[in-house]
Every structure is written in C-alpha cells, then in structure tokens.
Amino acid sequence: MHFRSRRHLAAAAATAAVLLTAACGSDSSGEESSTSSSGEESSTSPSSSSGAATSSGDGGDATGSNTIVVDGTTIEATWKPACQRSEDGTKGAIDLLDLPSLEEIEESGELDGTIVGADFDLDGDEATLTGFRVTNGFQEDLIGDRFGDLVGNQDDMTITYSDKAVRVEGTASGEVDGKKREDIPFVMDVGCTTWMGLTNEGDVAPPS
C-alpha cells in the first residue's frame, strides 16, 4: 500500500508553492533565503530515533547535504529542500522536490516532478520515523527509468534528527530496473535552515 495518498501529493504541491514563491525555505545548497520561516523553531539539540525495529545507532550523521541515494545511485536534480513541523511539536516532515515552476504547475494543473519525502513523529527532541516515499509524478527522465515509486519498509528504517538537518535511511519496496524488490537501500539527507508549518494531522500547511 502506498504510504501517501493523492491528498498528500497535493499537500506537497502546497509546499512547492511556498518554495517557488520564496515565502520561506532554502536553495539546494542549503543556504537560507532572505525571508523568515513561518514555522516555529524547536530546540537545537540533536537526537536520533529509529523507525520500528531498527536501532538508531546504525544510522549515520545528518549533514544537511540535500541528497538522495537509492540502490547505490545518487539521484541528481536541482533539489529544493522543505522541512515542516506542526505547531504543537508532535509531527514533522522533510521533502526534496524537483519541480517545474509555479506558473507551469498552475497552467497544466499537474505536479509533473519528483518528490522524495519522509514523515516522523516528534516528542521533544526525539523523532520516530513513520514513513518514506519517492513519488515520480508524471516524469520519467529524472531517474533514468531505473526506479518507480518507492515506499519505505517500516521495520527497516532509521532517522537522525536535529534542528539543522534530518537523515533517514533503510530499505524500501518498489520497482528497480523493471523488477519489483522489497530490499532497495536508500539514504536521504536534508538540511533544515528554515522550518515551515505543518498541520497537527501531518499535512503541509498551505501558504498564507
């Protein structure tokens, strides 16, 4: 079963709108934009937690590199990082987006791009990963036809969380080179120079 519904894909489009209109966020190099974050800041103390059975001790450090590696292949794109946190501090999400311009999205009515993302629960400085996915939209060329949509395996994922960067890694299920697999390794690392809003239900808060 796919981790996220089309409703969540639309929510990611709202995130893209925030990024593309420079309401807040950062560029693909992790440098903070000149606008301020609409989300509230949490403690800067780093912490780690695991999703399900995987120990957080197995994970690497979060460096804020804005990269995604799947099955040993670094997926190259002009990634736009997005970090969100709910007002009550219980939900969080990170995304790497490779999307057309806001004007192109509005004109076509379609989100023709790739979104890599993860969701997690928060308890103070402790994070528990609840899902990972790669959604390819309608385009094929970014991933060179190697990968289809991917969904993280809940019992084999780890998260390393801090106020400045988030790293998730583990295995996912999906299609690689035309074959279905359930053991596709991935590592996602996102720099969070700003935090946007997130509803307490876990959906990206729309731009104001």
Sine and cosine of phi, psi and omega as CSV:
sin_phi,cos_phi,sin_psi,cos_psi,sin_omega,cos_omega
0.00,0.00,0.67,-0.74,0.01,-1.00
-0.93,0.36,0.64,-0.77,-0.04,-1.00
-0.92,0.40,-0.61,0.79,-0.06,-1.00
-0.85,-0.52,0.61,-0.79,0.02,-1.00
-1.00,0.05,0.07,-1.00,0.07,-1.00
-0.87,0.49,-0.45,0.89,0.05,-1.00
-0.88,0.48,-0.64,0.77,0.02,-1.00
-0.95,0.31,-0.52,0.85,0.07,-1.00
-0.90,0.44,-0.65,0.76,0.06,-1.00
-0.90,0.43,-0.60,0.80,0.05,-1.00
-0.89,0.45,-0.61,0.79,0.05,-1.00
-0.91,0.42,-0.55,0.84,0.07,-1.00
-0.90,0.45,-0.59,0.81,0.07,-1.00
-0.90,0.44,-0.63,0.78,0.09,-1.00
-0.87,0.49,-0.69,0.73,0.01,-1.00
-0.87,0.49,-0.63,0.78,0.01,-1.00
-0.88,0.47,-0.64,0.77,0.04,-1.00
-0.88,0.47,-0.71,0.70,-0.02,-1.00
-0.91,0.41,-0.73,0.68,-0.12,-0.99
-0.94,0.34,-0.43,0.90,0.05,-1.00
-1.00,-0.08,0.09,1.00,0.05,-1.00
0.85,0.53,0.53,0.85,0.08,-1.00
-0.91,0.41,-0.59,0.81,0.16,-0.99
-0.17,-0.98,0.15,-0.99,0.01,-1.00
0.84,-0.54,-0.18,-0.98,-0.05,-1.00
-0.61,-0.79,0.26,-0.97,0.03,-1.00
-0.99,0.11,0.02,-1.00,-0.12,-0.99
-0.93,0.37,-0.22,0.98,0.05,-1.00
-1.00,0.03,-0.07,1.00,0.02,-1.00
1.00,0.01,0.10,0.99,0.01,-1.00
-0.99,0.16,0.68,-0.73,-0.06,-1.00
-0.95,0.31,0.63,-0.78,0.04,-1.00
-0.98,0.21,0.13,-0.99,-0.07,-1.00
-0.98,0.22,-0.23,0.97,0.00,-1.00
-1.00,0.00,0.36,-0.93,-0.05,-1.00
-1.00,0.01,0.30,-0.95,-0.01,-1.00
-0.98,0.19,0.58,-0.81,0.07,-1.00
-1.00,0.02,-0.23,0.97,0.02,-1.00
-1.00,-0.04,0.33,-0.94,-0.01,-1.00
-1.00,0.05,0.45,-0.89,-0.02,-1.00
-1.00,0.05,0.57,-0.82,0.08,-1.00
-0.95,-0.33,-0.06,-1.00,0.01,-1.00
-0.87,0.50,0.54,-0.84,-0.02,-1.00
-1.00,0.03,0.07,1.00,-0.01,-1.00
-0.95,0.30,0.82,-0.57,0.01,-1.00
-0.96,0.27,0.48,-0.88,0.07,-1.00
-0.43,-0.90,0.26,-0.97,0.00,-1.00
-0.73,-0.68,0.49,-0.87,0.10,-0.99
-0.46,-0.89,0.37,-0.93,-0.05,-1.00
-0.94,-0.33,0.44,-0.90,0.16,-0.99
-1.00,0.03,0.81,-0.58,0.02,-1.00
0.81,0.59,-0.82,-0.57,-0.21,-0.98
-0.99,0.10,-0.25,0.97,-0.10,-0.99
-0.97,0.25,0.75,-0.66,0.00,-1.00
-0.96,0.27,0.67,-0.74,0.03,-1.00
-0.91,0.41,-0.33,0.94,0.01,-1.00
-0.92,0.39,-0.28,0.96,0.00,-1.00
-0.99,0.14,-0.22,0.98,-0.10,-1.00
-1.00,0.06,0.35,-0.94,0.05,-1.00
-1.00,0.00,0.01,-1.00,0.02,-1.00
-0.97,0.24,0.57,-0.82,0.11,-0.99
-0.99,0.13,0.87,-0.49,-0.08,-1.00
-0.96,-0.28,-0.22,0.97,-0.05,-1.00
0.97,0.26,0.53,0.85,-0.10,-1.00
-0.99,0.15,-0.17,0.99,-0.04,-1.00
0.81,0.59,0.84,0.55,-0.03,-1.00
-0.75,-0.67,0.41,-0.91,0.11,-0.99
-0.68,-0.73,0.83,-0.56,0.03,-1.00
-0.89,-0.46,0.82,-0.57,0.00,-1.00
-0.82,-0.57,0.82,-0.57,0.03,-1.00
0.80,0.60,0.61,0.79,0.02,-1.00
0.99,0.13,-0.04,1.00,-0.01,-1.00
-0.96,-0.28,0.84,-0.54,0.11,-0.99
-0.98,0.22,0.86,-0.52,0.00,-1.00
-0.99,0.12,0.94,-0.34,-0.06,-1.00
-1.00,0.07,0.76,-0.65,0.06,-1.00
-0.22,-0.97,0.22,-0.98,0.10,-0.99
-1.00,0.08,0.97,0.23,-0.13,-0.99
-0.94,0.35,0.67,-0.74,0.17,-0.99
-0.95,-0.30,0.90,-0.43,0.01,-1.00
-0.98,0.19,0.55,-0.84,0.08,-1.00
-0.64,-0.77,0.78,-0.62,0.03,-1.00
-0.83,-0.55,0.74,-0.67,-0.04,-1.00
-0.76,-0.65,0.50,-0.87,0.04,-1.00
-0.57,-0.82,0.66,-0.76,0.00,-1.00
-0.96,0.27,0.41,-0.91,-0.05,-1.00
-0.89,0.47,-0.55,0.83,-0.01,-1.00
-1.00,0.08,0.01,1.00,0.10,-1.00
0.96,0.27,0.37,0.93,-0.04,-1.00
-0.95,-0.31,-0.24,0.97,-0.04,-1.00
-0.77,-0.63,0.54,-0.84,0.08,-1.00
-0.57,-0.82,0.32,-0.95,0.02,-1.00
-0.41,-0.91,0.53,-0.85,0.13,-0.99
-0.77,-0.64,0.54,-0.84,0.04,-1.00
-0.62,-0.78,0.55,-0.84,0.28,-0.96
-0.91,-0.42,0.83,-0.55,-0.11,-0.99
-0.87,-0.49,0.71,-0.70,0.16,-0.99
-0.84,-0.55,0.98,-0.19,-0.22,-0.97
-0.73,-0.69,0.38,-0.92,0.14,-0.99
-0.94,0.33,0.03,-1.00,0.01,-1.00
-0.93,0.36,0.32,-0.95,0.04,-1.00
-0.85,0.52,-0.62,0.78,0.01,-1.00
-0.89,0.46,-0.65,0.76,0.02,-1.00
-0.92,0.40,-0.63,0.78,0.04,-1.00
-0.90,0.45,-0.71,0.70,-0.01,-1.00
-0.91,0.42,-0.61,0.79,-0.03,-1.00
-0.94,0.34,-0.69,0.73,-0.06,-1.00
-1.00,0.06,-0.41,0.91,-0.07,-1.00
0.95,0.30,0.20,0.98,-0.04,-1.00
-0.80,-0.60,0.54,-0.84,0.06,-1.00
-0.99,-0.10,0.99,0.11,-0.07,-1.00
-1.00,-0.01,0.99,0.12,-0.05,-1.00
-0.22,-0.97,-0.14,-0.99,-0.01,-1.00
-0.87,-0.48,0.71,-0.70,0.03,-1.00
-0.81,-0.58,0.82,-0.57,0.12,-0.99
-0.92,-0.38,0.80,-0.61,-0.08,-1.00
-0.45,-0.89,0.24,-0.97,0.04,-1.00
-0.55,-0.84,0.53,-0.85,0.05,-1.00
-0.88,-0.48,0.47,-0.88,0.01,-1.00
-0.46,-0.89,0.44,-0.90,0.12,-0.99
-1.00,-0.02,0.51,-0.86,0.00,-1.00
-0.84,-0.55,0.64,-0.76,0.12,-0.99
-0.68,-0.73,1.00,0.00,-0.14,-0.99
0.92,0.38,-0.84,-0.54,0.02,-1.00
-1.00,-0.05,0.03,1.00,-0.02,-1.00
-1.00,-0.07,0.73,-0.68,0.01,-1.00
-0.88,-0.48,0.64,-0.77,0.08,-1.00
-0.83,-0.56,0.88,-0.47,-0.05,-1.00
-0.93,0.37,0.75,-0.66,0.01,-1.00
-0.91,-0.42,-0.17,0.99,0.04,-1.00
0.02,-1.00,0.43,-0.90,0.06,-1.00
-0.62,-0.78,0.58,-0.81,0.02,-1.00
-0.40,-0.92,0.44,-0.90,0.20,-0.98
-0.86,-0.50,0.86,-0.51,0.01,-1.00
-0.89,-0.45,0.88,-0.47,-0.14,-0.99
-1.00,-0.01,-0.02,1.00,-0.01,-1.00
0.86,0.51,-0.73,-0.68,-0.04,-1.00
-0.95,-0.30,-0.07,1.00,-0.09,-1.00
-1.00,-0.06,0.44,-0.90,-0.04,-1.00
-0.88,-0.47,-0.44,0.90,-0.23,-0.97
-0.97,0.25,-0.41,0.91,-0.07,-1.00
-0.85,0.52,-0.67,0.74,-0.08,-1.00
-0.98,-0.19,0.22,0.97,0.10,-0.99
0.86,0.52,0.51,0.86,0.00,-1.00
0.89,0.46,0.20,0.98,0.00,-1.00
-0.98,0.21,-0.67,0.74,-0.18,-0.98
-0.88,-0.48,0.62,-0.78,0.22,-0.98
-1.00,-0.08,-0.24,-0.97,0.08,-1.00
-0.89,0.45,0.60,-0.80,-0.04,-1.00
-0.83,-0.56,0.54,-0.84,0.06,-1.00
-0.75,-0.66,0.77,-0.64,-0.04,-1.00
-0.91,0.41,0.56,-0.83,0.08,-1.00
-0.99,0.12,0.91,-0.42,-0.16,-0.99
-0.86,0.51,-0.51,0.86,-0.05,-1.00
-1.00,0.00,0.14,0.99,-0.05,-1.00
-0.57,-0.82,0.82,0.57,0.02,-1.00
-0.63,-0.78,0.50,-0.87,-0.02,-1.00
-0.72,-0.69,0.57,-0.82,0.07,-1.00
-0.81,-0.59,0.65,-0.76,0.17,-0.99
-0.87,-0.49,0.88,-0.48,-0.19,-0.98
-0.84,-0.54,0.70,-0.72,0.22,-0.97
-0.55,-0.84,0.05,-1.00,-0.01,-1.00
-0.95,0.31,-0.27,0.96,-0.07,-1.00
-0.96,-0.29,-0.37,0.93,-0.06,-1.00
-0.34,-0.94,0.46,-0.89,0.05,-1.00
-0.71,-0.71,0.71,-0.70,0.03,-1.00
-0.80,-0.60,0.76,-0.66,0.11,-0.99
-0.82,-0.58,0.58,-0.81,0.01,-1.00
-0.45,-0.89,0.34,-0.94,-0.02,-1.00
0.40,-0.92,-0.57,-0.82,0.06,-1.00
-0.81,-0.59,0.40,-0.92,-0.02,-1.00
-0.73,-0.69,0.30,-0.95,0.09,-1.00
-0.95,-0.30,0.59,-0.81,0.00,-1.00
0.28,-0.96,-0.45,-0.89,-0.08,-1.00
-0.88,-0.48,0.77,-0.64,0.07,-1.00
-0.77,-0.64,0.80,-0.60,0.01,-1.00
0.79,0.62,0.64,0.77,0.06,-1.00
0.98,0.18,0.06,1.00,-0.02,-1.00
-0.86,-0.51,0.68,-0.73,0.03,-1.00
-0.97,0.23,0.73,-0.69,0.02,-1.00
-0.68,-0.74,0.42,-0.91,0.03,-1.00
-0.88,-0.48,0.19,0.98,-0.09,-1.00
-0.75,-0.66,0.62,0.78,-0.08,-1.00
-0.99,0.13,0.92,-0.39,-0.03,-1.00
-0.96,0.29,0.57,-0.82,0.04,-1.00
-0.56,-0.83,0.44,-0.90,0.16,-0.99
-0.65,-0.76,0.81,-0.59,0.03,-1.00
-0.84,-0.54,0.76,-0.65,-0.02,-1.00
-0.73,-0.68,0.84,-0.55,-0.10,-0.99
-0.78,-0.62,0.75,-0.66,0.11,-0.99
-1.00,0.05,0.72,-0.70,-0.06,-1.00
-0.89,-0.46,0.99,0.14,0.06,-1.00
-0.98,0.20,-0.39,0.92,0.11,-0.99
-0.65,-0.76,0.43,-0.90,0.04,-1.00
-0.86,-0.51,0.80,-0.60,0.07,-1.00
-1.00,-0.05,0.10,-0.99,-0.02,-1.00
-0.98,0.22,0.35,-0.94,0.05,-1.00
-0.51,-0.86,0.70,-0.72,0.03,-1.00
-0.93,0.37,0.35,-0.94,0.01,-1.00
-0.93,0.37,-0.22,0.97,0.08,-1.00
-1.00,0.05,-0.11,0.99,0.07,-1.00
0.99,-0.17,0.11,0.99,0.05,-1.00
-1.00,-0.08,0.55,-0.83,0.03,-1.00
-0.88,0.47,0.77,-0.64,0.03,-1.00
-0.94,0.35,0.76,-0.65,-0.01,-1.00
-0.91,0.41,0.43,-0.90,0.02,-1.00
-0.90,0.44,0.60,-0.80,-0.02,-1.00
-0.99,0.14,0.00,0.00,0.00,0.00
